[in-house]
Amino acid sequence: MNYLLNTWKSAAKYSLIVVIKTLHLLAYLMLFFTLPSQADGSFYGHATVTTDHRAYGVSLTQTDPAVQVLAGYDVGNGFYLGTFISTFNFIDDASPYEAGENLETDVYVGYRHLFNEEVYLSVTLYQYLIQGSNAADISLDFTELMFDLYTPYGQFSFSHTLNDILGDLSQDKAYRVEYNKSLSLWDTGVSLDMQLGWWDTEEALGDAYTYFNLGLSYPIGPVTACITYNGTDNAGQDLFGHIADPTFFAKATWVF
């Protein structure tokens, strides 16, 4: 709990500026995308408390807890946009590359095309923004273009960074392929969530690696509870150290 309080306090002055700029950007994008359409838009979002902020098999908080909020707007004509905010501590404090990073504030905009009721394709542009006490010295920001095909057989994803992945910590762009599938277990309300991905970071970080996710989720009123086993193969563990070791983590998500 002290970790979370200190992180949010130290990040407040940085996050306020970024959030204000993000809101300005979202306002312009909402105006731009809404003009040619008479469709009614809708807001969406969720708040999450998790024992570990993990992505692509790697802990982004040094295996510490995190608080996260996602908020977006579906314009109604296929376009959508939003922002994601989370506590963040990717680099070990003892590392010479420590950037003082403590908050992740991302923005995204995309378009969704429906082929039929069960199959659709989304194209999303993400800008990952990392703030911290001395983040001006080492930047972890990067941009990613992602394609997601949703089918009854699962979600198939392909993404490519438009600049150096992980900013100053890498040397080149990277691309990623991923598969996700969620299965309802009979009529229990429990879902089995599976993910398998491969990230070609060989040119950027020196090696490519595979990551995986296997979890169970269950709705409890307005909250969905989830426990997940997440990690990488040996190549990922060699790249990122202990934060890529396979481990269990839990989270609770409230959709609003």
Beta strands, then each sheet from edge to edge (+ up, - down):
strand 1: 42-50
strand 2: 54-55
strand 3: 58-59
strand 4: 66-74
strand 5: 79-87
strand 6: 101-114
strand 7: 120-132
strand 8: 142-151
strand 9: 154-161
strand 10: 175-184
strand 11: 191-200
strand 12: 209-220
strand 13: 223-232
strand 14: 247-255
sheet 1: 1+ 4- 5+ 6- 7+ 8- 9+ 10- 11+ 12- 13+ 14- 1+
sheet 2: 2+ 3-
end
